[in-house]
């Protein structure tokens, strides 16, 4: 079992004020959503950096990350804005939990290596073909940047490795 302690910077406004949570608990997760929804789910202007939904240590979870994961989980979002907001809240919590687990695996040196991640990305690129535009089309279709795909690959490989170790 992993024991994790973390500091989450939930959001910050233009004056630099930050909302934070110190230790994992149900109460800490509630702070994610109280009064910061307008900041969390603000849509950036075209070409601007994606809005920060949460920070877990130094790692940023963007609204684009939350939206991408939500679109994978729910094919068609309902028309009710309140329901969509609750779904986004739940997905943000899931993203935070996943990042905390990944950071715990990294801290315990149980995460996949950079070489493992590079090998998996190289394998994926070969599947797509030699043209660079195939890779770029894949990233665009999956709503990823190269960095976000790399982080997701690190998570997938690390989690499988952890589960294999725990189940054997």
C-alpha positions, 0 to 999 in steps of 0.5 A: 500500500502506498502512503501519499502526502501531497499539496495541490494548487487548485486554481489561481486568479490573475492577482496570484492568489492560490487555493490549495489543499494539503492532505488527501481526504474527502474534505480536500477533494471538496475544496477542489470544487467550492467556488472555483468552477468558473476558474477551473472550466474557463475556456481559453482563447484560441491559441492561448495556453489551456486553462489550468484545472488543477496542479498536483505538485508541479504537474498541471492538469488542464481543462483540455485534459479533463475534457479529453478524459470526459469525452472518452468516458461519456460519448455524448454529453447531456444538454443539462449544464449542471449535469455536465459541470458535475461530470467535469468535477468527477473527471477532474477528481479522477485526473487528480487521483491518477496523477497522485498515484503516478507521482507516488509510483515515481517517488517509490521508483516503481514507475515505467522508465523514460526508455519504456515510454520512448519505446512505446511511443516509437511502437505507436508511431510505427503503427501509424506509418512513417509520415510525421503527419500521421503522428500529428493526425493521431495526436489531434484525433486523440486530443493530445499534445506530444507531452500529454500523450507521453504522460498518459503513456507513462501512467498506463505503463506504470500502472500496469507494472504496479498491478502486475507486481501486486498481483504476482 
